Amino acid sequence: MNEWDTILFYIVGVNAITFYLMARDKSKAKKQEYRIPERTFWLLGVLGGAAGCYLGMRVFRHKTKHRSFMIGMPLILMIQLIGLVFFFLS
């Protein structure tokens, strides 16, 4: 497996996990159960899962009232995309 495959595998994996956790947290919110801490989503976002988090926000209408999520996750995603472009073009 080359470096592109490894990075792609990691990105898809972390975003899938983040997306799943957004769905799970929304379900828990509806049932008023113990929730997944927001810092978990921020950590996953910074570690490459910003796209999954943002997509989960849109699909499940979750955390959309949190201005920090509505601004922060797309910002982190843009930074990650720019980083990937520079990584693969260098």
ABEGO torsion letter per residue (X at the ends): XBAAAAAAAAAAAAAAAAAAAAAAAAAAAAAGBBBBBAAAAAAAAAAGAAAAAAAAAAAAGBGAABAAAAAAAAAAAAAAAAAAAAAAAX
